[in-house]
């Protein structure tokens, strides 16, 4: 327990189920008394700094990353000022994985599909952000959307209850959460750096095994493929289509999504991010019947197929997953059915290929079945493939365990941060004494939005942002 943290001595019923009892001296106000919507269009291209909501952070998007789905003109964007609270308002029903609330620290422009809010004088700007942030982390905000895709508008949340402590207490809460958040984020970043080093070590072992084999003195030959270099003389250098066939997914209408109980999982890119789906797809957000799959003309990939994103920012993350059961995939995903190689060896090969570098040029990164099929790989005899897979399982097992352990620690830290923010801003913990004891920050600490390294979740949040820009 952090020194100085304790429950409030006098509580009252809030009348709101998810808030329960709250400090007796706190007010409960409707959201319209705390927040006001703001949308200033970028008419005349007043601003050119593009911002992005990326995993709960508002970041300046580098010019070289302005790719993918972008509008014809940035005049359709809205101008954001430092202190504005940005809420991603679309598709609440089908996407509950990415953080939806960010706090702007830079002036710039962001897609008009987002809701931009200012705070009224009864709350400090930073407290107003942390309160909405808590509602987002606890997924309370998801219950206020409307429409087929559960989109959010200020009219949907204007009567949402907001707790308002006295201003000095808000300042103490902000100070405490800022202090704790910096330290948690720094610890997460240290863990991420360690994981990155372990991953690099693992990849070096894999690269040598799939390009040199296991024999130390094997004779080599030029592969003719830059990323492969020289390979064992007795290995074949062949296009992927010789050991597998590829099948793109089908359109998946919104009205068909979210259904459970069908015989066939219907997978989207977001399913690759579900807990438990890190290698094998074990669960899915949506299923369809055989009849529905036939009506949608969705090809059913057999079990043991490999799937991966084929379009947009998700393509650049180079995810690969294996199907546990026969499944359909949507039109942002491609399936690979291995028929002429050891499945695990082929899976390793596919993980080594950077499809983002091979994508078709244009505003939206994409790759087709024929392009993937022509990619050349080095393939040893079948017995040697199995031996390499067994070797890599032995050599990399400790590295994989350490990477997984680090990942679990990061997950626990994020869960702790979520619980801490929620408990503090909803009055479950009194931090006034703890905040008063905190040391002054004398060093030039980096901003919170620069502490954590980018993650796959962040990259996909940016991709989702770009998709919505076209819808705006």
URJO-V735272 format. One record per residue. N is the residue number from 1. RES is the residue in three letters. PSI is psi in radians with two decimals (none if undefined). D_FIRST is the distance of its C-alpha to the first C-alpha in whole Angstrom. Layout:
N & RES & PSI & D_FIRST
N & RES & PSI & D_FIRST
This chain:
1 & UNK & 2.33 & 0
2 & UNK & 2.37 & 4
3 & UNK & 2.34 & 6
4 & UNK & -0.16 & 9
5 & UNK & 2.36 & 7
6 & UNK & 2.83 & 9
7 & UNK & 2.73 & 12
8 & UNK & 2.47 & 15
9 & UNK & -0.58 & 18
10 & UNK & 2.11 & 21
11 & UNK & 2.84 & 21
12 & UNK & 2.79 & 24
13 & UNK & 2.30 & 26
14 & UNK & -0.41 & 26
15 & UNK & 0.07 & 29
16 & UNK & 2.11 & 28
17 & UNK & -0.80 & 27
18 & UNK & -0.16 & 24
19 & UNK & -0.58 & 22
20 & UNK & -2.42 & 23
21 & UNK & 2.50 & 21
22 & UNK & 2.83 & 21
23 & UNK & 2.42 & 20
24 & UNK & -0.58 & 24
25 & UNK & 0.05 & 25
26 & UNK & 2.54 & 24
27 & UNK & 2.67 & 27
28 & UNK & 1.98 & 28
29 & UNK & 2.67 & 31
30 & UNK & 2.69 & 33
31 & UNK & -0.57 & 32
32 & UNK & -0.32 & 36
33 & UNK & -0.28 & 34
34 & UNK & -0.66 & 32
35 & UNK & 2.72 & 33
36 & UNK & 2.40 & 37
37 & UNK & 2.64 & 38
38 & UNK & 2.26 & 40
39 & UNK & 1.89 & 42
40 & UNK & 1.93 & 45
41 & UNK & 2.65 & 47
42 & UNK & 0.84 & 48
43 & UNK & 2.30 & 51
44 & UNK & 0.18 & 53
45 & UNK & 0.88 & 51
46 & UNK & -0.70 & 49
47 & UNK & 2.57 & 46
48 & UNK & -0.12 & 46
49 & UNK & 1.96 & 42
50 & UNK & 2.24 & 41
51 & UNK & 2.74 & 38
52 & UNK & 2.42 & 36
53 & UNK & 1.85 & 33
54 & UNK & 1.79 & 31
55 & UNK & 0.88 & 28
56 & UNK & 0.20 & 27
57 & UNK & 2.46 & 28
58 & UNK & 1.97 & 31
59 & UNK & 2.70 & 33
60 & UNK & 2.18 & 36
61 & UNK & 2.06 & 39
62 & UNK & 2.61 & 41
63 & UNK & -0.68 & 44
64 & UNK & -0.24 & 45
65 & UNK & 0.10 & 42
66 & UNK & 1.25 & 44
67 & UNK & 3.09 & 46
68 & UNK & -2.64 & 46
69 & UNK & 1.97 & 47
70 & UNK & 2.72 & 47
71 & UNK & 2.88 & 49
72 & UNK & -0.58 & 53
73 & UNK & 2.40 & 52
74 & UNK & 0.08 & 49
75 & UNK & -0.38 & 50
76 & UNK & -0.21 & 49
77 & UNK & 2.93 & 45
78 & UNK & 2.61 & 43
79 & UNK & 2.35 & 42
80 & UNK & 2.36 & 38
81 & UNK & 2.67 & 37
82 & UNK & 2.36 & 34
83 & UNK & -0.29 & 31
84 & UNK & 2.55 & 33
85 & UNK & 2.18 & 31
86 & UNK & 2.28 & 33
87 & UNK & 2.18 & 32
88 & UNK & 2.13 & 34
89 & UNK & 0.02 & 36
90 & UNK & 2.65 & 38
91 & UNK & 0.80 & 38
92 & UNK & -0.59 & 35
93 & UNK & -0.70 & 36
94 & UNK & -0.16 & 37
95 & UNK & 1.69 & 34
96 & UNK & 0.53 & 31
97 & UNK & -0.56 & 29
98 & UNK & 2.57 & 29
99 & UNK & 2.40 & 27
100 & UNK & -0.07 & 29
101 & UNK & 2.26 & 28
102 & UNK & 2.77 & 28
103 & UNK & 2.03 & 28
104 & UNK & 2.33 & 31
105 & UNK & -0.04 & 31
106 & UNK & 2.64 & 35
107 & UNK & 2.43 & 38
108 & UNK & -2.77 & 40
109 & UNK & 2.60 & 41
110 & UNK & 2.77 & 40
111 & UNK & 2.45 & 42
112 & UNK & -0.13 & 43
113 & UNK & -0.28 & 41
114 & UNK & 2.68 & 38
115 & UNK & 2.23 & 37
116 & UNK & 2.24 & 36
117 & UNK & 2.55 & 35
118 & UNK & 2.81 & 34
119 & UNK & 2.56 & 32
120 & UNK & 2.87 & 34
121 & UNK & -0.27 & 33
122 & UNK & -0.21 & 31
123 & UNK & 2.63 & 28
124 & UNK & 2.53 & 27
125 & UNK & -0.79 & 28
126 & UNK & -0.63 & 25
127 & UNK & -0.72 & 23
128 & UNK & -0.69 & 26
129 & UNK & -0.86 & 25
130 & UNK & -0.56 & 22
131 & UNK & -0.83 & 22
132 & UNK & -0.62 & 25
133 & UNK & -0.74 & 23
134 & UNK & -0.75 & 21
135 & UNK & -0.59 & 24
136 & UNK & -0.84 & 25
137 & UNK & -0.64 & 22
138 & UNK & -0.02 & 22
139 & UNK & 0.31 & 26
140 & UNK & -0.62 & 26
141 & UNK & -0.39 & 29
142 & UNK & -0.39 & 31
143 & UNK & -0.03 & 32
144 & UNK & -0.06 & 34
145 & UNK & 2.93 & 37
146 & UNK & 2.86 & 40
147 & UNK & 3.00 & 43
148 & UNK & -0.72 & 44
149 & UNK & 0.24 & 42
150 & UNK & 1.01 & 39
151 & UNK & 2.72 & 39
152 & UNK & 2.37 & 37
153 & UNK & 2.77 & 39
154 & UNK & -0.53 & 38
155 & UNK & -0.43 & 40
156 & UNK & -0.49 & 38
157 & UNK & 0.02 & 34
158 & UNK & -0.41 & 36
159 & UNK & 0.18 & 35
160 & UNK & 2.28 & 32
161 & UNK & 2.36 & 29
162 & UNK & 2.27 & 27
163 & UNK & 2.33 & 24
164 & UNK & 1.74 & 25
165 & UNK & 2.95 & 23
166 & UNK & 2.62 & 25
167 & UNK & -0.77 & 26
168 & UNK & -0.60 & 23
169 & UNK & -0.64 & 20
170 & UNK & -0.75 & 21
171 & UNK & -0.68 & 21
172 & UNK & -0.72 & 18
173 & UNK & -0.81 & 17
174 & UNK & -0.78 & 19
175 & UNK & -0.80 & 18
176 & UNK & -0.85 & 14
177 & UNK & -0.65 & 15
178 & UNK & -0.79 & 18
179 & UNK & -0.86 & 15
180 & UNK & -0.69 & 13
181 & UNK & -0.70 & 16
182 & UNK & -0.76 & 18
183 & UNK & -0.67 & 15
184 & UNK & -0.77 & 15
185 & UNK & -0.68 & 19
186 & UNK & -0.69 & 20
187 & UNK & -0.69 & 18
188 & UNK & -0.74 & 20
189 & UNK & -0.69 & 23
190 & UNK & -0.72 & 23
191 & UNK & -0.71 & 23
192 & UNK & -0.67 & 25
193 & UNK & -0.71 & 27
194 & UNK & -0.77 & 27
195 & UNK & -0.70 & 28
196 & UNK & -0.74 & 31
197 & UNK & -0.75 & 32
198 & UNK & -0.68 & 32
199 & UNK & -0.70 & 34
200 & UNK & -0.70 & 37
201 & UNK & -0.76 & 37
202 & UNK & -0.79 & 38
203 & UNK & -0.58 & 40
204 & UNK & -0.71 & 42
205 & UNK & -0.78 & 43
206 & UNK & -0.80 & 43
207 & UNK & -0.78 & 46
208 & UNK & -0.70 & 48
209 & UNK & -0.68 & 48
210 & UNK & -0.05 & 49
211 & UNK & -0.32 & 52
212 & UNK & -0.31 & 53
213 & UNK & -2.86 & 53
214 & UNK & -0.36 & 52
215 & UNK & 2.27 & 55
216 & UNK & -0.53 & 55
217 & UNK & 0.52 & 59
218 & UNK & 2.50 & 59
219 & UNK & 2.46 & 62
220 & UNK & 2.83 & 61
221 & UNK & 2.69 & 62
222 & UNK & 2.34 & 61
223 & UNK & -0.43 & 60
224 & UNK & 0.05 & 61
225 & UNK & 2.06 & 57
226 & UNK & -0.80 & 55
227 & UNK & -0.29 & 52
228 & UNK & -0.68 & 53
229 & UNK & -2.51 & 55
230 & UNK & 2.51 & 57
231 & UNK & 2.84 & 57
232 & UNK & 2.47 & 59
233 & UNK & -0.56 & 62
234 & UNK & 0.00 & 63
235 & UNK & 2.62 & 60
236 & UNK & 2.52 & 61
237 & UNK & 1.81 & 60
238 & UNK & 2.76 & 60
239 & UNK & 2.64 & 59
240 & UNK & -0.52 & 56
241 & UNK & -0.23 & 58
242 & UNK & -0.35 & 60
243 & UNK & 0.00 & 57
244 & UNK & 2.81 & 55
245 & UNK & 2.72 & 56
246 & UNK & 2.49 & 54
247 & UNK & 2.12 & 54
248 & UNK & 2.72 & 52
249 & UNK & 3.14 & 50
250 & UNK & 2.84 & 52
251 & UNK & 2.46 & 51
252 & UNK & 1.61 & 48
253 & UNK & 2.49 & 49
254 & UNK & -0.66 & 46
255 & UNK & -0.39 & 47
256 & UNK & -0.19 & 47
257 & UNK & 2.74 & 44
258 & UNK & 0.04 & 41
259 & UNK & 2.36 & 43
260 & UNK & 2.78 & 42
261 & UNK & -0.16 & 44
262 & UNK & 2.90 & 47
263 & UNK & -0.41 & 48
264 & UNK & 2.13 & 47
265 & UNK & 2.45 & 44
266 & UNK & 1.89 & 45
267 & UNK & 2.49 & 42
268 & UNK & 3.02 & 41
269 & UNK & -0.66 & 39
270 & UNK & -0.45 & 36
271 & UNK & -0.42 & 37
272 & UNK & -0.30 & 36
273 & UNK & -0.09 & 33
274 & UNK & 2.48 & 31
275 & UNK & 2.29 & 29
276 & UNK & -0.21 & 31
277 & UNK & 0.44 & 34
278 & UNK & -0.54 & 33
279 & UNK & -1.04 & 37
280 & UNK & 2.42 & 38
281 & UNK & 1.93 & 38
282 & UNK & -0.53 & 37
283 & UNK & 2.77 & 37
284 & UNK & 2.63 & 38
285 & UNK & -0.49 & 38
286 & UNK & 2.60 & 41
287 & UNK & 2.80 & 44
288 & UNK & 2.79 & 48
289 & UNK & 2.91 & 51
290 & UNK & -0.66 & 54
291 & UNK & -0.72 & 56
292 & UNK & -0.72 & 53
293 & UNK & -0.71 & 53
294 & UNK & -0.71 & 57
295 & UNK & -0.67 & 57
296 & UNK & -0.04 & 55
297 & UNK & 0.74 & 57
298 & UNK & 2.08 & 53
299 & UNK & 2.36 & 54
300 & UNK & 1.90 & 52
301 & UNK & 2.42 & 51
302 & UNK & 2.84 & 51
303 & UNK & 2.62 & 48
304 & UNK & 0.10 & 47
305 & UNK & 2.70 & 48
306 & UNK & 2.38 & 46
307 & UNK & 2.70 & 45
308 & UNK & 2.70 & 44
309 & UNK & 2.57 & 43
310 & UNK & 0.01 & 47
311 & UNK & 2.66 & 47
312 & UNK & -2.93 & 45
313 & UNK & -0.53 & 41
314 & UNK & -0.56 & 40
315 & UNK & -0.66 & 43
316 & UNK & -0.26 & 42
317 & UNK & -0.26 & 39
318 & UNK & 0.73 & 41
319 & UNK & 2.55 & 39
320 & UNK & 2.41 & 41
321 & UNK & 2.75 & 40
322 & UNK & 2.50 & 42
323 & UNK & 2.22 & 44
324 & UNK & -0.61 & 43
325 & UNK & 2.83 & 46
326 & UNK & 2.37 & 48
327 & UNK & 2.74 & 47
328 & UNK & 2.72 & 48
329 & UNK & 2.66 & 47
330 & UNK & -3.14 & 47
331 & UNK & 0.12 & 49
332 & UNK & 0.07 & 46
333 & UNK & 2.62 & 46
334 & UNK & 2.54 & 48
335 & UNK & 2.62 & 49
336 & UNK & 2.12 & 50
337 & UNK & 1.95 & 52
338 & UNK & 2.28 & 53
339 & UNK & -0.19 & 56
340 & UNK & 0.47 & 58
341 & UNK & 2.89 & 55
342 & UNK & 2.26 & 52
343 & UNK & -0.83 & 49
344 & UNK & -0.60 & 46
345 & UNK & -0.77 & 48
346 & UNK & -0.67 & 49
347 & UNK & -0.74 & 46
348 & UNK & -0.76 & 45
349 & UNK & -0.81 & 48
350 & UNK & -0.59 & 47
351 & UNK & -0.42 & 43
352 & UNK & -0.24 & 45
353 & UNK & 2.21 & 47
354 & UNK & 1.64 & 46
355 & UNK & -0.45 & 47
356 & UNK & -0.64 & 46
357 & UNK & -0.33 & 49
358 & UNK & 0.04 & 51
359 & UNK & 2.71 & 51
360 & UNK & 2.43 & 54
361 & UNK & 2.66 & 54
362 & UNK & 3.12 & 53
363 & UNK & -0.45 & 51
364 & UNK & 2.00 & 49
365 & UNK & 2.31 & 48
366 & UNK & 2.71 & 50
367 & UNK & 2.49 & 52
368 & UNK & 3.00 & 54
369 & UNK & -0.76 & 55
370 & UNK & -0.67 & 58
371 & UNK & -0.74 & 56
372 & UNK & -0.72 & 54
373 & UNK & -0.47 & 56
374 & UNK & -0.12 & 58
375 & UNK & 2.26 & 55
376 & UNK & 2.43 & 57
377 & UNK & 2.80 & 55
378 & UNK & 2.19 & 55
379 & UNK & 2.00 & 56
380 & UNK & 3.01 & 57
381 & UNK & 2.72 & 59
382 & UNK & -0.76 & 57
383 & UNK & -0.69 & 56
384 & UNK & -0.61 & 55
385 & UNK & -0.83 & 52
386 & UNK & -0.67 & 51
387 & UNK & -0.69 & 51
388 & UNK & -0.73 & 49
389 & UNK & -0.80 & 46
390 & UNK & -0.71 & 46
391 & UNK & -0.79 & 46
392 & UNK & -0.62 & 43
393 & UNK & -0.71 & 41
394 & UNK & -0.87 & 41
395 & UNK & -0.54 & 40
396 & UNK & -0.05 & 38
397 & UNK & -0.76 & 36
398 & UNK & -0.66 & 33
399 & UNK & -0.75 & 33
400 & UNK & -0.73 & 32
401 & UNK & -0.75 & 30
402 & UNK & -0.69 & 28
403 & UNK & -0.78 & 28
404 & UNK & -0.70 & 27
405 & UNK & -0.75 & 24
406 & UNK & -0.69 & 23
407 & UNK & -0.70 & 24
408 & UNK & -0.66 & 21
409 & UNK & -0.73 & 19
410 & UNK & -0.75 & 19
411 & UNK & -0.79 & 20
412 & UNK & -0.68 & 16
413 & UNK & -0.73 & 15
414 & UNK & -0.68 & 17
415 & UNK & -0.69 & 16
416 & UNK & -0.76 & 12
417 & UNK & -0.75 & 14
418 & UNK & -0.84 & 16
419 & UNK & -0.67 & 13
420 & UNK & -0.83 & 11
421 & UNK & -0.82 & 15
422 & UNK & -0.79 & 16
423 & UNK & -0.62 & 13
424 & UNK & -0.84 & 14
425 & UNK & -0.25 & 17
426 & UNK & 0.21 & 18
427 & UNK & 0.35 & 17
428 & UNK & -0.37 & 14
429 & UNK & 2.38 & 11
430 & UNK & 1.99 & 12
431 & UNK & 0.14 & 12
432 & UNK & -0.80 & 15
433 & UNK & -0.75 & 13
434 & UNK & -0.74 & 11
435 & UNK & -0.64 & 14
436 & UNK & -0.44 & 16
437 & UNK & -0.13 & 15
438 & UNK & 2.47 & 15
439 & UNK & 2.71 & 18
440 & UNK & 2.48 & 21
441 & UNK & 1.82 & 22
442 & UNK & -0.34 & 25
443 & UNK & 2.82 & 26
444 & UNK & 1.37 & 28
445 & UNK & 2.56 & 25
446 & UNK & 2.64 & 26
447 & UNK & 2.66 & 26
448 & UNK & -0.63 & 24
449 & UNK & 0.08 & 27
450 & UNK & 0.03 & 28
451 & UNK & -0.85 & 25
452 & UNK & 2.47 & 25
453 & UNK & 2.75 & 28
454 & UNK & 2.57 & 30
455 & UNK & 2.97 & 30
456 & UNK & -0.66 & 32
457 & UNK & -0.71 & 30
458 & UNK & -0.74 & 31
459 & UNK & -0.68 & 35
460 & UNK & -0.53 & 35
461 & UNK & -0.70 & 34
462 & UNK & -0.70 & 36
463 & UNK & -0.71 & 39
464 & UNK & -0.69 & 38
465 & UNK & -0.81 & 38
466 & UNK & -0.65 & 42
467 & UNK & -0.71 & 43
468 & UNK & -0.47 & 42
469 & UNK & -0.64 & 44
470 & UNK & -0.50 & 47
471 & UNK & -0.40 & 47
472 & UNK & none & 46
